[in-house]
Amino acid sequence: AASLVMSTDPSGGQVVPLTISGRTLNLLVDTGGIDSMLTESVVDSLKLRVAPLVDRHVVLFGGYRLDRFAVGPAIDFGGLKAPYKEFIIMPEGHLPEGVDGTLAPDILRAYDDEFDFAGAKLNFFLSNHCQTNMAYWTKSEHAEIPIEQDHFGHISFSVMLDGKKVRATPNTGTSRPVLNLEEAETLFGFTKSDRKHKTLPNTLNTPAKTYRAPIQRSRGRVEPPPD
């Protein structure tokens, strides 16, 4: 359906182009998000219509609450076109320099998505295709991992981490692996008062703290599919 060139931002994220009203923007592909977003500065410069979210809000990682959206007209996304698209408005300082917003599962889940990192392409396939072997690019042995999908469009799979099974979500919107605080406390005995655990700098000015802690054996492995 479409094929977009991916570039890499300073933090290692994958960025693709999207055009609104003839202006090409750079969006971070965020598989862990919910709604696609634009920064306040982009919304202001494009003079987009802004409205409050009704009966819901969005919370960024760290607890930052978002409650407005903007309507972008004349969307062109690798040849996929729409008369308009709604984007959540996010404050400045949450994305690397030169990135104008995020591309989230509200768009991604409409297609079968392929990340071709070697070829620097993000490819979209129609989900009603008849092809049964999606690993069309190789005749060699390859791994297929069973996944689950929630109603937000997030996918997840089982991972063994230091001998403990956890449910993991691949999140291209973050540059480091993250473990839920309650899971860390329950599975690995994490305590915030332990001196070996460091509080990370709050560079995004969010109301929540982020901790960094070593796990005895920090190697994870993806479980193979059952026989």
C-alpha positions in Angstrom: 0.0 0.0 0.0 2.9 2.4 0.8 6.6 2.4 1.4 8.3 5.2 3.3 12.0 6.0 3.8 13.0 5.8 7.5 15.7 7.9 9.0 17.2 7.7 12.4 17.0 10.5 15.0 19.8 11.3 17.5 18.3 8.9 20.1 18.0 6.0 17.7 14.3 6.3 16.9 12.9 5.7 13.4 11.5 8.8 11.7 9.2 8.9 8.6 7.8 11.8 6.5 4.2 12.9 6.5 2.8 15.8 4.6 0.1 18.2 6.0 -1.2 21.0 3.7 1.9 20.6 1.5 4.4 20.8 4.3 6.5 17.7 5.0 6.9 16.8 8.7 9.1 14.2 10.4 7.3 11.9 12.7 8.8 9.4 15.2 7.3 5.9 14.7 5.8 5.1 18.1 4.4 1.6 18.4 3.9 2.1 22.1 1.7 5.2 21.6 -2.1 5.4 21.1 -2.8 8.5 19.1 -0.5 10.2 16.6 0.7 13.6 17.9 2.1 16.9 16.7 4.2 19.3 18.8 2.7 22.7 19.8 5.2 24.6 17.6 4.1 22.7 14.5 0.5 23.2 15.3 1.1 26.9 15.7 3.2 27.3 12.6 0.6 25.5 10.4 -2.2 27.5 12.1 -4.2 24.3 12.6 -7.7 24.3 14.2 -7.4 23.3 17.9 -10.1 21.8 20.1 -10.3 20.2 23.6 -10.5 16.4 24.0 -14.0 15.6 25.3 -14.5 12.9 27.9 -11.0 11.6 27.7 -7.3 12.6 27.9 -3.9 11.1 27.0 -1.0 10.7 29.5 2.6 10.7 28.3 5.2 8.5 29.8 6.0 10.1 33.2 2.5 11.3 33.8 2.2 14.5 31.6 -1.5 15.0 30.8 -2.6 16.0 27.3 -6.1 17.3 26.6 -6.1 19.1 23.2 -6.1 18.0 19.6 -5.5 19.7 16.3 -7.0 18.9 12.9 -4.5 18.6 10.1 -5.9 19.0 6.5 -4.7 17.5 3.2 -2.8 14.5 4.6 -0.3 12.7 2.3 1.5 9.7 3.9 3.6 7.9 1.3 0.8 8.2 -1.3 -1.9 7.3 1.2 -4.1 10.4 1.3 -6.9 11.6 3.6 -8.8 15.0 3.7 -7.9 15.4 7.3 -6.5 13.7 10.4 -6.7 14.6 14.1 -3.5 14.7 16.1 -3.0 15.1 19.9 -1.0 18.2 20.7 2.1 17.5 22.8 4.4 20.1 24.5 7.9 20.9 23.4 10.8 19.0 24.8 9.6 15.5 24.6 11.1 14.7 21.2 14.6 14.9 19.7 15.4 18.1 17.7 14.0 18.0 14.2 11.2 15.6 15.0 7.7 17.2 14.7 5.5 14.6 16.2 4.7 10.8 16.5 3.1 8.2 14.3 1.1 5.8 16.6 -1.1 2.7 16.3 -4.2 4.8 15.4 -2.6 4.7 11.9 -0.3 1.7 12.1 -3.0 -0.8 13.0 -4.9 -0.1 9.8 -2.2 -2.1 7.9 0.3 -4.9 8.3 3.5 -3.1 9.1 7.0 -4.1 8.1 10.1 -2.5 9.5 12.9 -3.0 7.0 15.8 -1.7 9.1 18.5 -2.9 6.7 16.7 -1.2 3.7 15.7 1.9 5.8 12.0 1.5 4.8 8.7 1.3 6.6 6.3 -0.7 4.5 2.5 -1.0 4.8 0.6 -3.9 3.4 -3.2 -4.2 3.1 -4.4 -6.5 5.9 -6.7 -8.4 3.6 -3.9 -9.9 1.5 -3.9 -13.5 0.6 -0.2 -14.1 1.1 0.4 -16.6 3.9 4.2 -16.3 4.2 5.0 -12.7 5.2 8.7 -13.4 5.3 8.8 -13.0 1.5 12.3 -11.6 1.7 14.1 -14.8 2.7 14.0 -18.5 1.9 16.2 -19.3 4.9 15.0 -20.3 8.3 13.6 -17.5 10.4 11.8 -17.0 13.7 8.1 -16.4 14.0 6.9 -15.2 17.4 3.2 -15.4 18.5 1.9 -12.0 19.5 -1.2 -10.6 21.1 -2.9 -7.3 20.3 -4.9 -5.1 22.6 -7.7 -2.7 21.7 -5.2 0.2 21.4 -3.3 -1.6 18.7 -0.3 -2.5 20.9 1.3 -5.9 20.4 3.0 -7.9 23.1 4.8 -11.3 23.5 6.4 -13.3 26.4 10.0 -12.7 27.3 12.2 -14.5 29.9 14.1 -11.9 31.9 16.5 -13.3 34.5 14.4 -16.5 34.6 11.1 -14.6 35.1 8.4 -14.5 32.5 7.2 -11.0 31.7 4.9 -9.6 29.0 6.8 -7.2 26.7 5.6 -4.6 24.3 8.0 -3.5 21.5 8.0 0.3 21.8 9.8 2.2 19.0 9.0 5.5 20.8 11.5 5.0 23.6 15.3 4.8 23.4 15.7 2.4 26.4 14.0 -0.6 27.8 11.5 0.1 30.5 10.1 -2.2 33.2 6.9 -1.3 35.1 7.8 -0.3 38.7 5.3 -2.7 40.3 6.7 -5.6 38.2 10.2 -4.7 39.2 9.2 -4.7 42.9 7.3 -8.0 42.7 9.6 -10.0 40.4 13.1 -8.7 41.3 12.7 -7.2 44.8 13.4 -3.7 43.6 13.2 -1.1 46.3 13.5 2.7 45.6 15.6 3.2 48.8 18.3 0.7 47.7 21.5 2.7 47.1 22.5 0.8 44.0 19.4 2.1 42.2 19.8 5.5 40.7 17.1 8.1 40.0 17.5 9.3 36.4 17.6 13.0 35.6 14.1 14.4 35.0 15.0 15.9 31.6 11.4 16.0 30.4 10.1 17.8 33.4 7.5 15.2 34.2 5.8 14.7 37.5 7.0 11.0 37.9 10.4 9.7 38.8 12.3 7.2 36.7 14.8 4.7 38.3 17.6 2.7 36.8 18.4 -0.6 38.4 20.7 -3.6 37.3 19.2 -7.0 37.0 21.5 -9.8 38.0 21.4 -11.4 34.6 20.2 -8.7 32.3 19.9 -10.9 29.2 16.4 -11.5 28.0 15.3 -14.1 25.5 12.1 -14.3 23.4 10.3 -17.6 24.0 10.0 -19.8 20.9 6.5 -20.6 19.8 5.0 -23.8 21.3 5.5 -27.1 19.5 
